[in-house]
Amino acid sequence: MSIKISKKIMSKLGKTNAEFELIEEGDKILVGLSGGKDSLTMIHAMKEQQRRAPFKFEFIAVTIGYGMGENFDNLIKHCKEYDIEHIVYDTKIYELAEEKIRKNSSFCSFFSRMRRGTLYGIAEKNGCNKLALGHHMDDAAESFFMNFIYNGQMRSLAPKYKADNGLIVIRPLIQMRERQLRAFVVDNNIAAIGDEACPAMRFDVKMPHARANTKVMLAKMEKEFPSLFTSLNAAFKNISIDSFFDKEKFNI
């Protein structure tokens, strides 16, 4: 069975890559593969990019097990079927969370930090110079408004940055919409893993609603202003730092 990947996805991937120099000649990239729609789209888009690009690069997909008895058989089979190099790396992050997370702390941020640190270590062990994460434009917009509303901070998700250990982290899907990635898995009849795999869901705590509320808010805004995400994408590249209240940045 062949994979159908839309021209729009490949065009956006190519343009984002050229704009931010994400994937380059000789790169060896570790790709975080949770098995959700975003990371599944990413591995197939990168596989197709390997075929089309005028330069050579390698990538390895890695799936982190949290030690919750997860079954990744279908994901392993999927990667084998499409000739995608894949590692499943088991951890005890879930067990550690039960000991380490304080009451009322953010479960999501704990698991995110632990997962990211594990990925950094696996990248180093496998001689990878870059780590690819599957965040998209909706994630960037949600992060921006969550930081703005809840933290009083102007912050989003960069297409590319250098981690403390020198690893370059890239987000090849950052200018794509979530609905494009959802359509990819539906059109190809791929069984994507959803929120049920999130380890935080296993804890008997009231889950934070900040992201869910922000999604609802953005959906309402987009209904009223259909060009909202196009404008946000442009605005994230057009920042007038000296027009805000940071006296260090005043242009005088």
KAZI-V880296 format. One record per helix or strand. SS is the DSSP state (H for helix, E for strand). FROM is the first residue (numbers start at 1). LEN is the number of residues. If there is no record, write none. Layout:
{{SS;FROM;LEN} {SS;FROM;LEN}}
This chain:
{{H;7;14} {E;28;5} {H;37;16} {E;58;8} {H;73;9} {E;86;5} {H;93;8} {H;107;19} {E;130;3} {H;137;15} {E;160;3} {E;168;3} {H;178;10} {H;195;3} {H;199;4} {H;210;15} {H;228;8} {H;241;3} {H;247;3}}
